[in-house]
Structures are given as C-alpha cells and as structure tokens.
Amino acid sequence: MKKIITILTAALGALFFACSPIVSGTSSASASFNEGTAYKPNANDIVEGFVIAKTADGFDKELFTNEGIDVCGELSLTGTGFTYWYVHKNTGNEALLKSVYSIKGVLSADNDYKVVPPDVMKLKDVVLSASSTEPVVSTRGLGDGNVLQDPVSDAEGYALAITKALQAYKDISYGTNEVVAGIIDTGINMKHEDFKNGTESIVLYAKSAKTSGGSYIGNGNPFTEVPLDSNWDTDGHGTHCSGIMCALGDNNKGIAGVAWKKTKLISYQSLGFNGGGTEWAVYGALADLTNTVEILRKAPSARTPADKAKLPSYIQNTIFQITQKTVPINMSLGGSVASEFAFDVLTTAVKNDILPVIAMGNEGRYTAAYPAAFPGVLAVGATNGRDKKAVFSNKGAWISVAAPGEGIVSCFSTPYGNSTDSYVSMSGTSMAAPFVTGLISYLLSFDNARNLTPYQIKTLIENTADDKGDAGFDESFGCGRVNVLEAVKKVRDNTVPAANDFYGEGAVTVTVKQGGSLVQVTEPLTLCDESTKVPLAYIKPNNRPKIEFKGLVKGRQYSIFASYSNTTKKQTFTVSGNDQDVFIEF
C-alpha cells in the first residue's frame, strides 16, 4: 500500500531570497515606483567571502590569484564573449569587491546571494485504500482519456482532467518525436519507479552543485556529474516537480506527468543541501545547461573532441542529438535580487532558444520576484481544483498563465532513504510551473511544434488558455489557466502564432552615453512597462554601458530609467520586434 503525504507550502514552492520585494501593492495601478531609488539587498543575504566577477573571454585567472584571491568557478556564456568567475577571499565582501574591481580586465563584480529552502507549513499523512493503490491491469489508459494505468493519479489527481489534457491524449494522441526538457531544483530521485522504463531512465543527464563527498562547488569544484540510477535529492522538491513534468504514464504505477512519454530530462541539483542555494549554483547551472545543450544540438559527427569532453561521461560517445528548436527549463525558484549575473544568464539562455518557465511565488500578494519578473521568461501562477486562483499564488503584471498548483500529487524522495514508490501532495506555484513545462514538452513531441521559437510557444500557450479572471489579461491568471487540448489542436492544425507576432524576436539594446561617449553606469537600470507603470526588470549594469532585453511585447511602449552623476533620466521606446538600439543621453 502506498502512502501519500500532503504538504502545503507557505513561501515559494522552491526558493526565495530573504529580501524585501521591490514592488508591493494590491494592483499594478496602485503599485508605486521611486525612479531614483536603488534596491539594497539585506546584508544577511550575502554569501560571505564570495564574489561573482565578469570579464571578457580569455581573461588570465592568475590576475586574481596574484592578488591572493582564490578562483572557485568559471563559466563562459555561450556566444557572448564573456566569462563569469566565482572568486573567494576572507577579507570581507566590501574589501573583496574593491580588490576585484581594481584588477585590469574585470568588467563588473557583485556579491553572491543566498537562497533559502521552502517553508513547510503543514505535514499530513494520507493513506489511500488498498483497492485504489493496487496496480490496475487495464487496456484503457491515457490514450483513452483516463489514468486507470496510473493508479495514484486515478485516485488523487485532477490537473490532467481540468486542463483537458486527458481529452487531448484521447482526441489528438501523442507526438512521435523525442523531447528534451530541463529542471533546476533540488535534484531528482532517479531510483523512483515512475522515472524508469525497465532499465532505461527518463534522465538524459544529471549534475549537481555538490560533490559525491558533500563538498560545494563554491569550494573550487565544478558541477558534478550525478551517476544515473542514483538519488541525491534529500529534499524531494525537485523529484516532485520532475514527476509533474514527465513521470511515465500507462505503466501501472503511480502517476502520469503531462509529458508522460518520449521526454528526456536534464536535471541540475542547485538547491536543498548544505552550501547549495546561491546565485552561482542556480544561474551557474542554467549557464552550464545552455552550453551543454548547444553541444547536443550539433550532429554527433560535427562534435569536436573538446565538445565531447564537456559532455557528461555517459553521453559523450552516444549519437543522441537535440533536434527541437526550443528547450523548456523549469525553475520553480525566485527572489527579490535582480542581479546582473542572473539577468545575463537568462538572456543568454533565451537567445539560445531555451525557454525558462518560472514560478510566480507564494506570498499571495502583488510582489515582484525574480526571475519571474524578468522579461523573456514564462511566469506561472497557481490554480486549485475549483479552477480558482490559489490563495497563496502571487499576482503581477509579468504573469503569463496559471496552471494547477494546489494539492498536486507527484513523485517524492525521502531524506531518510531511497524510496522507489513514494508519492506526496504538494501545493505551490512550484507545482504549477512544471505543469506548463510538461505541456510545452508534450507539444514539442509533434512535428508542427519542432521549429517553434520560445516566444511562438509562449504566445500559443497564452492564446489558448481559458480566461478565468477578469475579461482578458489580469494580474492573477495572466492570460488564463492553461488548456492542453486547445494548445495541441493549434499544433495539430498548424495554426500556431507566427514568429515575431506578439513578442518581439529581436533584442533591445540600451546604451547610456554622455556627450556622445559611452558611460559606465553603476546604479541600476530599470525597465518599466508604460501601460501598467510597473518595473519589469531592475538590473545593475555594474560599470558597463549597455544592457540587452529579450521577449518584450511588439508595439508596446516601455521606459528605461538610468541614473548617472546624481541625475535620473527616462527614455521611452516602442518595441519594433527586430533588433533595435535605445540610447539614454546625459
């Protein structure tokens, strides 16, 4: 008999920096913004002794070591020409920042910031009857529009039915293509019965920010290759989210994920262990994933020995290739710090056709959290079994859609053993985000979705969502609660949105000048949506004169606020959809 544990989370269902929100209010109309005020992180959020520095590629790391600064990590951002360094010295962070800034070739530097684990409010054991948990031998499965061959979903799940996913599997079926999706979380229990088809794992590869000996990457270690068929997830949150995305269906076991077959998962463990949960671990994982995906997109015969050496050992010599244009990445995490490092990594990922799917957060109010509030991502709120907004789900002008997130049953990993058949019910926007990531993965299994850009997919999901709040877009549901059937119909009929239709595919590059010369700006730049008057990004340029934005709405007006020499200026522009330059003159 299987046991289901119900967990209701109060804070964000993954991770939130313990900082004050930048924007707080009851609606976008009432939210206020002080144009000249810079956000100051709480000193307790700073990772003591560690700084993230940015240089051009080819920078000599001995320039750090010559100053007595230890180099603990290095990440090159694909196609940008820039490298980020994770450096350490026990001199206090203010002194360390000054030392790093004094080194020739350092373009910017900032503290690393802590990430805290979710706050569990309630823990309750729920035991299902033996009849409802015993495997059902049935020929009627997901292809017939039910979950009889997934007994835990059959007894406890509502999400696949309320979003019409079950009807989609019955009426439209499932695509024939294999799909790759990613997740950055607390890891995954690869021993779980719902992640293995015989001896074959759904996991393509897994990495961790800790070593097998328990050390952290900040101690000088790179991301660690996690052996297949192992379990490093002592928290269970990442396993739960992974199950929502792509737990195997029609296997007479447990549950069915939204993308219940033909999905290969990339998993990064950046949270949920001692020393984990920092910006370097979280966004460093996304940078590492972006680099690896770019290699896997190459034909195996075109991969150089250097390419192969960068791949996890167990896929170095395979012929596996990523053939879909967009790769969705689930990030059920967030916080109030909008750092340059986080923004650069996310922008680079999107430019390389990776679509981050982000949880809105669980404070139950209008709160700007990052990366959900960054432009270019797909932010997800949570609904419940009554198809209403979940009370804990955050609101905001940056929300894209909502999805089931209250009382969601999925796979689990206990901290006291390697359970292969544990299932729990959890609540949070952390559960809603992987539902949408799974939806994207399901759509990508069809031929007509293989070449869609991240913003075509985002527009498709928004256009086909069921309007559940105020007519049209609203701050609680975004464009509505996702409708799997309507989305896959558009793919089947090849009536998907055109590229550059709603979201501009081009980049908006903002440059700050004085008297025609580039200015090195130290105060944060703020991007504001002119229709809502709400800041959508709050970026510290850290002595660089340019910053690039992706995923803005075509034809919409935005404003950039920049401060220099105690003066704040505003520049308003309309998004063309193509690459465009915006200049702020002091």
N, C-alpha and C positions, 0 to 999 in steps of 0.2 A: 504494500500500500504506500503510495507516495504522499508526501506531506507538502502542503503549500503554506508559505509564510507570507503574511500581509505586512508590507512596510509602507508607511505614509511618510514622505519626506517633507520637511518644512522649508528648508533652504533649497537652493538649486539642486536638482537631482543629480548633479555631478559635482561641480566645484565652483566656489565663488571666492574671489579675493575679499578679505575682510576690510573693505574700504567703503567710504560713503559714496552714494550714487551721484553722478554728475547732474542728472535731471530727475526731479521728483515732483509729482503733482497728480491731479485727477484726470487730466486730459491734455492732449497736445495743445489745445487752445489756451489752457491756463498755465502750462509749463513756462517758466521764465528762464532767461539765459543772460548772464552777465558777460558781455562781449569781451571785456578786458581781464577777466579773472581766470587765472591758470589753476588747474587742478593739482593739488599737492597730496600725494599718497601718504597714508599713515606710516610713520616710521617703523611700526611693528610689522608691516608687510614686506619690508626689505629683507632680502636674503643677505645676511651679514657676511661681508668679505668677498662677495662675488659681483662682478660687473659684466655686462654684455657690450662688447665694442664692435664697431663696424669699420671695415677697411675695404679697399679695392682688392680684387683677386690678385694673388702673387705677393701679398704682404709678407715680410720676413718676420716670423713669430719671435725670433731672437731679440727683436726690438722690445718685446715685452719682458723676456727673461733677463735682458741686460739691466732692466730696472727692478729686478727682484720680484717680478710678477709671474706667477705660475699660469701656464696655459692649460686649461682643463677641458676645452672642447673647441671644435672648429666646424662650421657649417657654411658651405658655399651655396648661394641661392641660384637656382637654375636660370641661366640666360640673363642674369642681371649684371654680372661683372663684379658683384660684391660678396664679401665673406664676413660672417659674424664669428666673433671669438668669445669664449667663456673664460674669463680670467679671474684670478684669485690672489689676494694678499691680505694678511691680517693687520691692516693699518687703519681700519675704519673706512666706511664706504665713501665718505666725503673726500678723504685724502686719496683713496684709491682712484676715484673718478678724476681728480686733478692730475694724478700721475699718468693715467691712461690718456687723458686729453693732451698732455704735453708731448706725447710721442708722435713724431712726424709720420703722417700717413693714416692716423686714426681720424675717421670722418665723423663719428659720433660715439657716444657711450651713455649707458644708463644702468641703473640698478637692475638686478633680477628681483622678481617679486614672488612671494609665497602664494600658494593655492591651498585652500583648506578642504577637507573631505565633507561630504554631505552630513547634515544634522538629522539623525533618525528620530522622529517623534514617537512612533508607535510600533510595537512589535507584537504580532498576534499569530499564533498557530491556528491554521485551519486544516482540519483533516477531512478529506473527501471520502465518500463511501467507497467500499471496495468495488462495487459494480461500476462506479463512474471512473475509477482509475485503472481498472484492468484493461490491457490492450484489446481492442475490438478488431476481430477478423472480419473485414468488410471489403467489398469491392467498390463501395461508394465512398470516394474521397474528395479531395479538393476539386478535382475535375468535374464532379457532380454538384459542386456548390456547398459542400459540407465538410466538417472536420472529424468525421467518425473514425478516421485512421490516425487522429491526433487527439487522444482521449482527454488530456488536460485542457486543451483549447475547447474541446467539445463541452466540457463541464463548466469551465470558468471564463472563457473568452467571449468578448463582444466586439472587439475592434474590427476584425475582418468582416463581420456582418454589417455593422453600422456604416462602414465606409464603402460598402458594396464590393469589397474585394472578392468575397466568395462568389458573387454573381459574375464578376469579371473572369475568374478562373473557369467558371462553367460556360459562359457565353463566348468568351474570346480565347480561352485556353492560356497557354504559356508559350513564350517565345522559344526559339531553338538555339539561341546564342548564349555562350557562357559570359558571365558578367563579373567584373571586379569592383568591389566596394571596400571602403576603409573605415576604421574607427580608431579614435584616440581616446583612451579611457583608462580603466584600472586593469586592463588585460582581459584574457579570456580563458576559461576552463576548457581546454581542448580535449579533455577526457570525457566531457559530457556526451551522453548518448544521442542528443539531438544535433550534434555537430559532426557526427561520423556516419558515413555510409559504408558499413563493413570496416575495412581498414583505411579507407580514404577519408581524409579530413576536409572540411569545407575551408580550412585556413590555408591560404596561399603562402604566407609567411607571417611571422610574429617577431616583434622586437620589444625590448624593454629599456627603461631608463635606469634599471638596476642590473647588477651582475648576478651570476649564479651564487656568488658568495655573499650577496646582500649589499655590496657597495653601490654608491650612487654615481651617475655619470658625471656629476659635478666634481667628483674626486679624481678626474682625469680619464675616466673611462668613456668610450663611445657607446652608442646604443648597442645593447646586447642582443644577439640572436637567441630567440627562445626556441628550444627544441620542440618539434612537432609532437603532438600527443602528450603534452605536459600541462600542468596547471600552476601558473604563477599568480593567479588572481585571488588574493586573500580577502578582497573586499566584496566581490560579486557584482558590483555595479556594471562593469564592462561586459561581463558574461550575460547579464540581464538584457542590456541594450543590444548586444550581438544577436541574442535569440529573437528579439523583436524584429530585427532586420532580416535574418536569414536562417533561422532554425529549420532543419529539414522537415518537410511535410510528407504525408502519406507513408509514414514509416512505422505506424502502430506504436509510436512513442510520443509522450509529452505534448508539445505544441507545434504549431506551424508559424514560421516567420512570414512576413509579407512577401519577400523574395525567397520562397521555400525550396527552390531548386536552381541549379545552374549558376549559383553565386559562389565566387571565391573571395574570401575575406582577408584583408590586410589588417592586422591588429598591432597597435602600439600601446604599451603599458607606460603611461606617464604619471599616473595618479594612484593614490591608495596604498602607499607604503612609505616607510620612514625615509625622508630625504626626497621623496617624489612630490610632484605638485608644485612646480615652479614654472615660470615662463620659458626658461631654457628647455625644460623637459617637455612641455606641452607643444610649444610652437617649433621647438627643435625637431620634435617628432614629425610635424607637418612638413618641415623643410626636407627632412630625410626621406619621407614618403614621396614628396614631389620629385626629388632626384631619382629615386628608385623607379617610380612609375615611368619617367622619361626613358630610362634604360629599357624597361619591359615593353615599351611601345615600339622599340626597334625590332626589326626582323632578327631572329637569333643569329643568322649568318652575318648580320651587319654589326653585331656587338663586338667591341674590341676586347682584348684581354683585360684592359683597365676597367671597362664596363662590367665584365663578368666578376671581377674581383670585388666590386662594390655591392654585388647582389648577395643575399643570404646564401649560405653554402648549399642548402638543399634545393635551390632553384638555379644555381649558377650554370649547370650544364643541361638544363631542360630546354625544350623548344617552346615553352609557354610564352605567349605574346598577348599583350593587351591590345584589342582591336577596336574598342569603343572610343568615341571621342571624349566624352565626359566621364570622369570617375568621381562618384559621390563619396564624401568623407563625413562621417558622423562625429560631432564634437558636442557632447552633452556637458558643457562646462562654460564658465564665464567669469567675469568680474568687472570692476569699475575702472581698472587701469587700462588705458588705451595707449600702449607703448608703441614706439616706432618699430621695434623688433616684431611684435605681434602683427602690426599692420603690414609691414614689408613681406613677412612670410605668407600671410593670407593673400595679399595682392599678387605675389609671385605664383602661388598655387592656382588662383583663378586664371591668370594669364596662361598657365599651362593646362587649362581645361580640367581643373579639379574644382568641384563644387562643394564648399563646406556647408553642412546642414547643422544649424546651431540651435540649442535650447534657449528659449526666452528667459528662463529664470523663474523662481518660485516664491518671490516675496508677496505676490498677489497685489501688485500696485504698478503704477506707471514709473518704471525705472530703466534708465539707460544702462545696459550691461554689455560688455564686450567679450567675445567678438560678435554677439548677436546684432549690435547696433552699427557695426561696420558696414559700409556699402559693399555690395558684391557677394554677400553671403545669403543663405536662405534661412531666415529665423522662424522658429516654430513655437506656437503656443499650444496649450493642452485643453482638451475637452473631456467630458465624462460620459458615462453610459446613458445619460438622458439627453445627450447631444447639446449640452450647455457648456459654457466656459467653466473649466475647473477653477475653484475659488483661489487656488494658490498661483495660478498662471499669471505671469507678468503681462502688462499691456505696453504698447508703444507704437509710434508711427513707423517703426522699422520692421514690424512683424510682417511675415509673408503669408502664412497659412496656419491653421491649427489642425491637430490630429489627436486621436485618443491617447490620454496620458494618465487617467485615473483608474486605479485598480487593474493594472495590466499584468497578466501572468506571463512569466518567461523563465528562462533557464537561470540557474544560480550556481554559485561557487561558495562553499562554506569556508570560513577561515580555519576550521579545525579538521579538515580532511579533504579528500579529493572525490566528493560525491559525484557520481555519474548520472544521477536521475533526480536531482533536486530542482524544484520549481518554486518561485515565490511570486507574490503580487506586490508590485511597487507603484507608487504614484508620483508623478512629477513631469515637468516639461522635458526632463531627461528621457522619459519613455515616449513622448510624442515625437521628438526629433528622429529617433531611429525608425519609427513607423514611416516617416517621409523618406528617409534614406533607403529603406526597403522598397517603398513604392517606386523610387527612381530606378533602383536595381531591377525591379520587375519590368518596368517599361523598356529598359535597355536590352532586355532579352529578345526584343522584337527588331526585325531588320530596319523598320522605318525610324527607329529611335537611335540607331548606332552612330549616326553622324550629327546628332543634335548638339549644339553648344550648351554650356551650362545655363545661359540665360534663355535659350529656347525652352529648355526643360523647366526652368523656374517659372516662366510665363505660362507654359502648358499646365502646370500643376495649379497655379493661381487661377487661370481662366476656367478650369473645370471643377473648382471647389464649390461646395454647397454653401450658399450665403446663410449664415446662422445668427448674425447680429443685426446691427443697423444696415439698411439697404446699401449695398456696395461695400467698399472697404471700410473697416472700422478697426479701432486700436486693440480690441480683444481677440478677434478672429482673423484679422488681416483680410484676405480675400475670401475666407470661409474655411470650413472643415473639409479636408481633402476627400475627393470622391475617386476611388481607384477605377471604377468602371468607366466613368466619363473620361478619365485621362487616357486609359488604354484604348477606348474607342477612337479617340483622335489619332492615336498612333496607328491603329489598325487601318483607319481610313486615309491615313497620310494627310490629315488636315491640321498638322501641327503649326504653331506660330512660325513665321519667317524669322530668320536671323536679323538682328538689328531692328526688330519690330517694336518692342516696348522698352526693353533695357538696351542701352547703347553697348555695342560690342567693342567700341573704341575706348581708349584711355583718355582721361582728362588730366593733363599735367599742369600743376600750379607752380609758377615761378615767381619768386619775390626779388624785386630789383629796387635800387636807389640810383637815380641819375643814369639809368641805362646799364648799370653794373649789377651783377648778382650779389645778393645779400645773404649772409649766413645768419639764419634766424634761430634763436634759442627758445623763444616762447612758443607754446603750442599753436598750431593752425587748427581752426575749427570749420568743418563743413556743415552748413545749415540748409535744410530744405525750406525754401521760401514759402511753400504752400502751407506748411504746418508750423514754421518758425521753431523747429526742433533740431538741435545739433545731432548729426548722424555719424560724425567722426570727430575725434579730438586727438590730434596727432602731434607728438613732439618731433619736429624735424631735426633737432639736435645738430645745429650748425650746417645744415645742408639747405641749399636754396630752392630745391624742387621736391615736390611730392606728387605721387600719381594715384588717381582714383579709378576704380573699375566698377561697373554694374550700376551706373546712375540711370535714371529714367529718361528716355529720349524725349526731348521737347520740354522738359521740366526746368524750372529756374532753381538754381542753388546759389548760395553765397559762401564765400571764403572770408573768414576773419583772421587777420595776421597782425602781430604786434612787433614793433621794432623801435628801439630808442624811445621807449615810453609812449609810443603812439600806436593806436589800433586803427587799422583800415579794413574796409569791407569792399569786396569785389563780387558783383553778381554776374552770373553767366547762365546761358541756356545750353543744355546738352544737345549736341548735334547728332550723336550716335557714332561718329567717326572719331579718330584721334584728334584731339584739339588741345591748344595751349591757352592757359588763362594766366594773365600777368597782374601782379599787385605791385604798384609803384609807390615808393616812399620818397 
